[in-house]
């Protein structure tokens, strides 16, 4: 019996290469191009020559595809001016290809704590560009997001995940607007204990996010399962509606919340789906 191969243990570059057809991987603005953040070294932080963002072109089942994969091991996958511009531009160019009749698939591998605090507004502006690019591209092809672990997907990039046409998560994944430490800092440990890992995963883990409809496919940490899920969503084409189009439904759900301390079970009850 073949041992299950982990997707989480792969680097961002290896994840992108894995999803693309063998031999089709071609990296754009890779490490040897040395396009790195100019803002980190003056603050005593060693920059990375790809700024933690891997942009790859190739094919999936013969279909032209662009993949943007965030390296969670560099600055927690945080988004700065350069990394954000790389992702936004890649999605924008894919959308332009589609407008010109060259169908190009888009896959985003999201492993990020959100904006890079050292780059502040520059990072926020880049994330806004990413949001706009996703909304543009998803008119032509499904924009598929993958959150595997271990960093998760937080901050403004959690909005990017919510804008994706389809979202794939593992049990180890987490998805939330604010990270546990931020919530504890602002609201107190009685509201959110950032050291209580079972509680955190019961609120923002991949299982509960899929169960409550904030993600579309729940898989184990398996290369084969993630490849299969990406291929399936590409083959299905555009969804009939996007999650972000159903914002009024979510607002109605929140209006039902009574303000008491929430937990994993109450989250599931509040956002109960007919099919999980």
N, C-alpha and C positions, 0 to 999 in steps of 0.2 A: 504494500500500500504506500502511495506517495505521501510524504510528509507535507502538511499544509505550509506554503511559503508566505511569509509575512510581507505585507505591503508597507506597514508602518515602519519597519526597520530600514527601508530603502531611503536613500537621499532623494531630494527633489528631482535631481537630474535622472537618477535611476528610475524613479516613478514615471517620469515623462517618457523615457525610452521604453519602458515596459509596455505602456499603453499603445504606443505606435507600432505599426507593422515592422517586422524585423528588417533592418537595413534602411529604413526610411527616415530615421531620426536625423534632423539637421538643426543645430542650435544657432539662434540669432543673438547677437550681442552677448557672446559667451565670455568666460573668464579672460581669454587671451585678448579680447578687445579692450579690457581694463576700463570699462565705463563704471566708475564707482562713485559713491556719495562723496561730495567735497566737504560735507558738514561734520563728519564723524571725527576725523583725525584732529581737528582743532579742539575737540572736546575730550581728547585722550582715548578715543575708541578706534581700534584698528578696523579700517574698512575692508570689505570683501570685493573682489574684482568683478563679481557679477551682481553685487548688492543684494544677494540673497534671492534673486528672481531668475528662474530658468525659463526661457522662451524657446520652444521647439516647434518646428514644422515637420510634417511627415504625412502619413496616411494611417487610417484605421479601417481595416477591411477594404483597402483601396480608395477610400474617400479622403480627399485633402483635409487636413486637420491642423489646427494650431493649439498648442498646449501651453498654458502659463502655470508654472509650478513654483510655489513659495517654499523656500528652505527654512523650516522652523528652527533649525539649529543655529541660524545666524540672527542674533538680536531678537530671538523669539518670533521670527517671521514678521517682524514689524515692517510697516510700509513707509518708505521715505520718498523723496522726490524722484530718485532714479528708478528704484524698483517699481514704484507706482506708475511712472511714465512708461516703463517697459510693458507692464501688463495692459494698461489702458490702450497703448498704441497697437499692441498685438491684436486686441479685440476689435479695435476700430478698423484695422487693415483687413481683418477677416470679414467684417460687415461690408466693407467696400468691395471685397472680392465677390461677395454674394450679390451685391447690387449690380455688379457687372456680369452676372451670370455664371460665375465660377463658385459653385457650392463649396464652402469651407466650414467644417465643423469646429466647434469651440469647446475646449475642456479646461476647467480651472481646478487646480489642486490647491486647496486652501488650508494653510497651516500657519495661522497668524494671530498675534495678539492685538492687531489693529494698527493704529497710527504709531509711527516711531516718534517718541516724545522729543528726542533730540532734534527733530526736524519740524515738529509742530505744524504750523499752518501749511507748509509745503507738502507734508504728508497728507494732511486733510484734503488739500486741493487735488492731489493725485487720486485719492480714494473717490472723491466726487467724480472725477473723470472716468474712473473705472465703472462707477454706477451708471453713468450716462452711456458708456460704451456697451455695457451688458444689455441695457434696455433697447439700444439700437440693434445689436446683433441678434437678439432673440426674436426679432421679427422675421428672420430668414431661416435660422436653424436653432435647434434647442441648445442653449448654453448650459452645459452640464458641469456641476460642481461636485467635488469629492472632498470630504472632510474625514480623514482617517485617524489622526492622533499623532503625537501626544500633546501638542500645543493646543489644538482646538481652533476655533474661529470666533474672534471677539471684536468688539469695537465697530468701527465703520465697515470693516470687512464682513461682519455678520450681516449687515444690510446687503452687501454684495451677494452673499450666500442666499439671502432671501429673494433676491432678484433673479437668481438662476432659474432656468426653465425646469430643471430637474436637479435634485440634490441627493447624493449618496453618502451615507454615514456608516461608521462602524460602532461597536459598543464602546470602544476607547475614545471616540470622538466627543467633543463638546461644542456646543453652539450657544452663544449668548451675546447680548449687546454689551454687557459689562462683565469683566472678569471677577472671580470670587474675591480677590484681594481689594479690588476697587469698591465693591459693594460693602464689604466689611468695614473698610476705611470710612466710607461716607455714611453708612446706616448703623454700624455697630455690630459686634459679634453676635448679639442676640437675634439680629435679623438674618445674618449670613455668616456662618463660621467657615472661613476659607480653609481650615484644616480638616474639616469633616468631609472626607472624600466621598463616602457613600451618599451623603446628602447632596453634594454638588452634582454627582452623576445622576442622581434621581431627578434633579431639576433640569440639567442642561446636557446630559449624556445623549449619545446617539440613539439609544433604545427609546427613551421618552420622546425625543424629537421626532423620530419616525412614527411612534404610536400616536402622537398628537397632530400629525400632518405638517410639521415644519420641515420634514425631509421626506423624500419619496421612496427611498430604498435603504433597508437596513441589512448590512452584510457583516460577516465575520472578517477578521483581519486576514484576508486571503487574497493573494494576487489574482487567482483565477476568478473569484467571485466579483472583484472590483472590475476586472476586464470585461466579464460577462455583463455586468450592470451597465457599464458605459456603452458597450456595443448595443445592448437592448434599447437604451434611450435614444441612441443615434438612429437606429432602425425605425423607432416609433415616430420620429419626426416631431413637428411642433405640437405641443399640448393644446387642448381646446381653450384653456385659460391658464394664466400665470397666477402663482400664489399671491403676488403683490396686487393683482387686480381684485382680489377678494378681501381687501382691507376692511370693508364695512362689516363682514362676518366676524373678523377678529375683534373689531371694536365692540360689537355686540356681546361677544364672549367676555371681554374685559369688564363690560358694564355689569355683568352678573357676579363679579368677584366681590365678596363681602368685606374685604379689607383685613381678614384674619391672617395669622401666620400661615403662609402657604408651604406645602410640601409636595413631594413627588406624586402622591396619590391624588391630591387636589388638582394638580396641574393636569393629570390625565383625565380627571373627571370634567374639568373645565373645557378642555379641548378634545373631548372624546370624538374619535372618528368612527364612522360606520365600518370602514375597512382599514386594517392596519398593515 
